[in-house]
Amino acid sequence: GYVVESSEVSDRFLYDVRKTVSDLLLANYAGHMRELAHRQGMRLTIEAYGDTTVDELAYAGCADEPMGEFWSWPPYGAGNTLIEMSGSAHVYGRPIIGAEAFTAGDGERWLYHPGSIKAMGDWAFSLGINRFVFHRYALQPWRDRRPGMSMGPWGLHYERPQTWWEQTGPWHRYLSRCQYLLQRGTHVADVLAMAPEGAARSFNPPPSLYRNGYKADGCSADVVLNGMTVKDGFLVAPSGTRYRLLLLPGMEAATPELLRSLLRLANQGAIIVGNVPDRSPSLRDYPQCDAETAR
């Protein structure tokens, strides 16, 4: 809460602190957890968003299976996480993209059933999700007690004491078939939107792209710095997904390192659209970094 030297210097210091925290979480927490999981023949899944100082798109890239969530009550809630997690998965080459599916608050009250949630499931599929992790199936130790055990006020009541449980075979076959098909093939998109540098949180491509018929993914600046190439006029992500255009929404500041990478891509034929930054966000080599950014 204190200003040190000036508000500009303090903001740059905070940028560097948050970036350091994010880098340490990516390497020493998510990256190390993935390594430990692989040693045991397991995969790591992360709902890579929330109240944490971390680059969420890069955080999702540390997982074998990035995972979003969507709510059935209130209906269609948290859809932004589906777009964010599926975009990162497309960039980093993660073929399975999960979702904590059909989560609900206490307004659900055992009233929902496959017929009332199917449209929400199809909507999640259309936003890039290809694996449902139902929230929730509570442990049911008694067969004769209905409507059964709950998880307090949370979750769609999706378990065997439901009156409709024995009729769910066709519904589950439908979901299985959709997921099988959606996990195949290579993702196709038009635009790659890059989040600003730093511990960017809750970043999604501008909604106007979708309204105008374009498919878009979001990416971390780290991907542009370390993994992006150009081939035949297309930007190519580490996964092999190709994009016609790189969009830089809301980029007011950029480090010289990032600008050099953008210049390299432009010289190779990439189309890049965005504001021209007028400063670096960091204290590294300050104030010379601003002169290099301007140049």
C-alpha positions in Angstrom: 0.0 0.0 0.0 3.0 2.3 0.0 4.4 4.3 -3.0 8.2 3.9 -3.2 10.0 6.6 -5.1 7.0 7.1 -7.5 3.8 5.4 -8.5 5.4 4.4 -11.8 8.5 2.8 -10.1 6.2 1.1 -7.6 4.0 -0.4 -10.3 7.1 -1.7 -12.2 8.4 -3.3 -9.0 5.0 -5.0 -8.4 5.0 -6.2 -12.0 8.4 -7.8 -11.4 7.3 -9.3 -8.0 4.2 -10.8 -9.5 6.0 -12.1 -12.6 8.6 -13.8 -10.3 5.9 -15.4 -8.2 4.2 -16.6 -11.3 7.4 -18.1 -12.8 8.1 -19.9 -9.5 4.6 -21.3 -9.3 4.8 -22.5 -12.9 8.2 -24.2 -12.4 8.2 -25.4 -8.8 4.6 -26.1 -8.2 2.7 -27.0 -11.4 5.7 -28.1 -13.3 7.1 -30.2 -10.4 3.6 -31.7 -9.7 3.4 -32.8 -13.3 6.9 -34.4 -13.1 5.9 -36.3 -9.9 2.7 -37.5 -11.5 4.5 -38.7 -14.6 6.9 -40.7 -12.5 3.9 -42.7 -11.1 2.3 -43.1 -14.6 -0.3 -40.5 -13.8 -1.5 -37.3 -15.6 -2.0 -33.9 -14.0 -5.1 -31.9 -14.4 -5.5 -28.3 -13.1 -8.4 -25.8 -13.1 -5.8 -23.1 -13.8 -7.6 -20.0 -12.7 -8.8 -18.2 -9.6 -7.3 -16.1 -6.8 -3.6 -16.8 -7.5 -0.9 -14.5 -8.9 0.0 -16.6 -11.9 -0.1 -16.4 -15.7 -3.2 -18.5 -16.0 -2.7 -19.5 -19.7 0.8 -20.7 -19.0 -0.4 -22.4 -15.8 -2.9 -24.4 -17.9 -0.1 -25.3 -20.2 1.7 -27.0 -17.3 -1.2 -29.5 -17.0 -1.6 -32.6 -19.1 -5.4 -31.9 -19.1 -6.4 -28.3 -18.5 -9.8 -28.0 -17.0 -12.5 -25.3 -16.8 -16.0 -25.4 -15.2 -19.6 -24.5 -16.0 -22.6 -24.2 -13.8 -26.1 -25.6 -14.4 -27.5 -23.4 -11.5 -27.2 -20.5 -12.2 -27.5 -21.7 -15.8 -24.5 -21.3 -18.1 -22.2 -19.9 -15.4 -18.4 -19.6 -15.6 -18.3 -20.0 -19.4 -15.3 -17.7 -19.6 -13.2 -20.5 -18.0 -14.1 -22.9 -20.8 -12.8 -20.5 -23.4 -9.7 -19.7 -21.5 -8.7 -23.3 -20.7 -9.6 -24.7 -24.2 -7.6 -21.9 -25.8 -4.5 -22.7 -23.8 -4.9 -26.4 -24.5 -5.1 -25.7 -28.3 -1.9 -23.7 -28.1 0.1 -26.1 -25.9 -1.2 -29.2 -27.7 -3.3 -30.8 -24.9 -5.9 -33.0 -26.7 -8.1 -33.6 -23.6 -9.8 -30.5 -22.2 -11.9 -31.2 -19.1 -14.7 -29.3 -17.4 -16.1 -29.5 -13.9 -19.5 -30.1 -15.5 -23.0 -29.0 -14.4 -22.0 -27.6 -11.0 -24.9 -26.1 -9.1 -25.8 -24.1 -6.0 -28.7 -25.0 -3.7 -31.2 -23.7 -6.2 -31.0 -26.9 -8.2 -32.8 -28.8 -5.4 -32.8 -32.3 -7.1 -34.8 -30.9 -10.0 -32.4 -31.3 -12.9 -32.1 -34.3 -15.2 -30.4 -35.1 -18.5 -33.2 -33.6 -20.5 -32.8 -30.2 -18.7 -29.0 -30.1 -18.9 -28.3 -31.4 -22.4 -28.3 -28.0 -24.0 -25.7 -26.8 -21.5 -23.5 -29.8 -22.3 -23.7 -29.1 -26.0 -22.8 -25.5 -25.3 -19.7 -26.5 -23.4 -18.7 -28.9 -26.2 -19.0 -25.9 -28.7 -16.6 -23.9 -26.6 -13.9 -26.5 -26.8 -14.5 -28.9 -23.9 -14.2 -32.6 -24.7 -14.3 -34.3 -21.3 -17.0 -33.9 -18.6 -16.1 -34.4 -14.9 -19.5 -34.4 -13.3 -20.0 -32.2 -10.3 -21.0 -34.2 -8.6 -21.5 -37.9 -7.6 -21.6 -38.1 -3.8 -20.7 -41.4 -2.1 -24.0 -43.2 -1.5 -23.5 -45.8 1.3 -27.3 -46.7 1.5 -29.3 -48.0 -1.3 -32.7 -47.5 0.4 -32.4 -43.8 1.3 -33.6 -41.2 -1.2 -32.7 -38.7 -2.4 -29.5 -39.8 -0.8 -26.3 -38.1 0.5 -25.5 -34.6 -0.8 -22.4 -32.3 -0.8 -24.2 -29.7 1.3 -25.6 -27.0 -1.0 -23.2 -27.7 -3.9 -23.5 -29.7 -7.1 -25.9 -31.2 -9.5 -27.4 -34.3 -7.7 -26.0 -36.9 -10.2 -26.1 -40.3 -8.6 -28.0 -43.6 -8.3 -30.7 -42.5 -5.8 -32.1 -40.2 -8.5 -35.5 -41.4 -9.9 -34.1 -41.2 -13.5 -30.8 -42.9 -12.9 -31.7 -46.2 -14.6 -32.8 -44.3 -17.7 -29.4 -42.6 -18.4 -27.9 -45.2 -20.7 -28.6 -43.4 -24.0 -27.5 -40.1 -22.5 -24.2 -41.4 -21.4 -23.6 -43.1 -24.7 -24.3 -39.8 -26.4 -21.7 -38.0 -24.2 -19.2 -40.7 -24.7 -19.5 -40.5 -28.5 -19.3 -36.7 -28.5 -16.2 -36.8 -26.4 -14.6 -39.5 -28.5 -15.0 -37.5 -31.7 -14.1 -34.1 -30.2 -10.8 -35.5 -28.8 -9.7 -36.4 -32.4 -8.2 -34.2 -35.1 -6.4 -30.9 -35.1 -8.0 -27.7 -33.8 -8.8 -25.0 -36.4 -8.9 -21.3 -35.6 -8.5 -17.9 -37.2 -7.0 -15.6 -34.6 -4.5 -15.9 -31.7 -4.9 -13.2 -29.0 -2.0 -12.7 -26.7 -2.4 -11.7 -23.1 -0.3 -8.8 -21.8 2.9 -9.8 -20.2 3.1 -10.5 -16.5 0.8 -12.6 -14.3 -2.2 -12.2 -16.6 -5.4 -13.5 -15.2 -8.8 -14.3 -16.7 -7.7 -13.5 -20.3 -9.9 -14.3 -23.2 -10.0 -13.1 -26.8 -12.4 -10.1 -27.4 -16.0 -11.3 -27.7 -16.4 -9.3 -30.9 -14.3 -11.9 -32.7 -16.9 -14.6 -32.0 -19.8 -12.3 -32.8 -18.3 -11.7 -36.2 -17.8 -15.4 -37.0 -14.1 -15.8 -36.1 -12.7 -18.6 -34.0 -10.0 -17.4 -31.6 -7.7 -18.7 -28.9 -5.8 -16.9 -26.2 -2.1 -17.4 -25.4 0.5 -16.3 -22.9 3.2 -13.9 -23.9 5.6 -16.7 -23.0 4.4 -18.7 -26.0 5.3 -15.8 -28.3 8.7 -15.4 -26.6 9.6 -19.0 -26.8 7.4 -21.2 -29.0 5.8 -19.4 -31.9 7.0 -19.8 -35.5 5.7 -18.7 -38.9 5.1 -21.0 -41.9 3.4 -20.1 -45.2 2.1 -16.9 -43.7 0.5 -18.6 -40.7 1.5 -18.4 -37.1 2.2 -21.8 -35.8 1.9 -22.6 -32.1 3.9 -25.3 -30.3 1.0 -27.7 -30.8 1.0 -27.2 -34.5 -2.2 -25.2 -34.5 -2.1 -22.5 -37.2 -3.5 -18.9 -37.0 -3.8 -16.3 -39.6 -3.4 -13.3 -37.3 -1.8 -12.4 -33.9 -3.9 -9.9 -32.0 -2.5 -7.9 -29.1 -5.5 -6.5 -27.3 -4.9 -3.9 -24.5 -1.1 -4.0 -24.8 0.0 -0.7 -23.4 3.5 -1.8 -22.3 5.9 -4.5 -23.5 9.4 -5.6 -22.6 12.1 -5.2 -25.3 12.5 -9.1 -25.3 8.8 -9.5 -26.3 9.1 -6.7 -28.9 12.1 -8.4 -30.5 10.1 -11.7 -30.7 7.2 -9.8 -32.3 9.6 -8.2 -34.8 11.1 -11.6 -35.7 7.6 -13.0 -36.4 6.7 -9.9 -38.4 9.8 -10.2 -40.5 8.9 -13.9 -41.2 5.6 -12.8 -42.6 3.2 -12.9 -39.6 0.3 -10.5 -39.5 0.2 -8.7 -36.1 -2.5 -6.3 -35.0 -2.4 -4.2 -31.9 -1.4 -1.0 -30.1 2.2 0.3 -30.2 3.5 0.1 -26.6 5.3 3.2 -25.3 7.2 1.7 -22.3 8.3 -1.5 -20.6 6.3 -2.7 -17.6 9.4 -3.8 -15.7 12.3 -2.3 -13.7 14.8 -4.4 -15.5 17.3 -2.0 -17.2 15.1 0.9 -16.2 15.0 3.6 -17.7 17.1 2.3 -20.7 14.4 -0.3 -21.3 11.9 2.4 -22.2 14.2 3.9 -24.7 14.7 0.5 -26.3 10.9 -0.1 -26.3 10.4 3.2 -28.0 13.0 2.4 -30.6 
